[in-house]
Amino acid sequence: MNAQFSAVSRVTSLIAGVIATAITLLAPIGYFYVSRNSVLSNIKTDNELTANAITGIVTANPKTWPFQDLRISEILARRARPNTFESRQVLDSKGLVVAESIGDVPWPTISDSHDIYDAGTVVARIELIRSLQPIAIRTLIIAAVSLTLGLLVFIILRIIPMRAVRRAYGQLSQNELRYRSLYNSMREGLGLFEPVYGADKTIKDFLFLDVNPALEHILGAEKNALVGTSGAHLLNGALLNYCTDIASAMNHATTLHIEATDQDAKKYYDVNLFAPTSTTFAILIEDITDRKISEKQIHTLAYYDQLTELPNRFLLIDRLEQLLAQCRRDNKGVALLFLDLDRFKHINDTLGHALGDQLLIAVAKRLSKGLRKSDSIARLGGDEFVVLISFSDEGAGITHLAKKLINAIAKPFIIADHKVFSGTSIGIATFPSDGCDSETLLKNADLAMYAAKEMGRSSYCFFTAEMNSKAHVRMEMDAKMRYALTHDEFFLVFQPVMNITTNTMTSAECLIRWRDTSGKLIMPGDFIPLAEESGLIIAIGEWVIKEACHALKTWSEADLPPVKISINVSARQFSQHNFLDFLISVIDSTNIDTHFLELELTESSLMNDPHLVTETLDQFKAKGLSLAIDDFGTGYSSLSYLSRFPIDRLKIDRSFIRELITNTTDQAIVEAIFAMADKLEIEVVVEGVETADQVAFLQPLGCHYIQGYYFHRPLEEEAFLKLLTR
C-alpha cells in the first residue's frame, strides 16, 4: 500500500508542478507579447499618419520646408493617445534634427521610423520612441497573480488529491466492516453458491458457500449447518428449474428474476440471482407475502364492487373487450344485458339504506345463480347490473335468459324479516348488430333498458336504431334549450281567463314559448317533458317567474289596469327546498303586489308529503299569493287532502272538455267537480273551451270562469296589453 501511495504521490507532484509552472509563465509572457505587438502596431499607424501630414508641408514647400520647424513641431506634438510616454523627431536626409517633440520615455522602450517623400524621393524620416513601462508593470502584476495562482493550483492538485487518497485508503477497511454489517443486518436473505456440474457440463446442483442471518431465518437453519451442503432443496427445489438460466447469467454477467411460491408455508418470495464471479452465483431472497396480500386487496378494491363482490365497471369493460376480441376470432355474437331494479328507490327510502344494501347483495347472488360459468355479471353502481354472454346461434337463448332473470328477481326477497318485492327491467344490445365496442354496447343497452321501463317495467327490450336516433334528438334538444335559456329565445304569452257572466277578463295564465334561431316557434309540449326529465325545468321555471314578476312591475309603473297573472310551477321545482326563498327574493326585488300573482300547482306535486306541502302553501298564502290546482282531475285527486290545502281555484283539465258535449262520462266528472267546489267554496276555471255548445253546457253548472280559444288564444305581450287597456 505504501509503494502504491508513493507512486501516486510522485505522479501527482509532477503533474501539479507542470500545470502550476505553465499557469505561472504563460499568462505574463503571453500578455507582454500581445501587448508589445499591439503598441508596435499603434506606433506604426501613428508614424504613418504623422508622416502623411508632414509630407503635405514638404510637397507645398519643397525648398523651404525645413525652415517650417514650428508647424512640424505642432504636428509632432499631437497625440492620438494622451498621457503616453513617447518622443518624436523629424530628421532630414543628413540626419540633422529638423523638429522634435521630446517627452519623458522611461525604459523599456520600443521605436519605429517612417520615411517622408518629395516627388518620390526620401527627403526626411520621422522617428517615434514609446515607453513600454506601463505594460511592463502590468506584466509584473500578472506574473505575481499567476505565481500565486500557480502555487494555489499546485497545492490543490498536489495536496487535496493526496489527502483524498489517504482518506480513501482509510475508508476501505471501514467500508468492509460497514458492508459486512449491512450484509448481516439486511432484511432480504442473501446467499452465495457454487454450482456443481454434471458430465454434460450443465449445472446439476449447487452448494452453499455463505448465507446471511436473514436467509438463515427464511430457511430455518444456521449458517454452519448450511455451508457446504446442497441447495437443491431451496424454495422447494424451484431453483433447479432454472439451471440453464443460472449458467447463462454466470457466463454473461446478467441477472435473473424469479417469483417463487412455498405452497406449504403459504409464502411468496421475490428472488434475484446474479453472478459476482464466473464460478459462483448469489441469490437475494425477499419475503413478499404481505405485499402479495396487499396487491390482491388493491386489485379487489379496484376491480370488484365492495358490497356485492361482483366485478365493477372497470373489470366489466376489460372482460367485455376480451370477449369481443375472442368472438371476432370465433365468429360468435355477444349479448350485453343491462339490468335496472324496479322500485329500488322506493324500497331504499322505505326500509332504509342498510336493508337496501342487503337487497342488492341478495339480487347479486340470485342473478349469479342463473348464469353459466362462461357468463359474466357485474354491478355498475346503484341498482344497475350487467350480464355478458356469448352465443353462436341466432340469439334465441338471450330471450330465454332475460325471462329467466326477470322471473328470478320477481320472486320475493326476505330481508331482515321483511318480505320485499322488486323487479327488473332489462335492456339488451348485441355484438355486432348493435355495436362493435364496449362503450357503444353499454350505451345502447342502457337506452333499451329505459325503453323496457317505459313498456311497463319487469320486462325486457332489444335495442333498435330508433332508440339511438331518439336519444340523439333528445340530446340535441337539451343543448338547444340550454342555449335558448342564455340567449333570450324564450318569451312569454298570456291567455286571458274570462268571466262569462260579465264578458270581462279577470286574470291571465302566463305561458312560455320558444322561438329558435331559425325563427321556428316551438310549443311547450315539444320541450317541457324533456326539461322535466333533465332537470332544466328548474332553471326554466325560475326564468318564467322572474319574467312574469318583471312584467307585472312594468305594467304597474306604466299605470296599466291591474290584472292577476298565474304561473305554472312544476312538481320538480315545487319540491326544491329553496323554492320559497327564491320566490320571495324575486317578489322583494320587483316590489310587486302579491295579490296579483297566482301559482298553479299540479296534483302530483301536492301528494308527496302532505304535512310539508300544507306548511309551504300556508307560507305562500301568508305572502298574499293565490293558489290554484292545475289540470285538476288528471292526477291523484283526494278530497281529504283538498280540504286541508288553502286552495283558491281549481282548473279543470281540457281533456274533460274536448268531448264534453258527446261524452256522458266527461259530463258527469265535470258536474261532480263543480258540485264539490261549490261545497268547498273554491272557484273553478274551465280550460280548453272552444265552442259555444261547451259554454252553454257549463253555464247552468255555475261556471263563471273560462279559459280557451272560444274567447282568446294565448297572446304576446303587446297584443295582451291592447286587450287589457281596451
Summary of the structure (lengths in Angstrom):
residues: 726
radius of gyration: 53.0
end to end distance: 122.0
largest distance: 155.0
contacts: 2148
relative contact order: 0.04
helix: 52%
strand: 24%
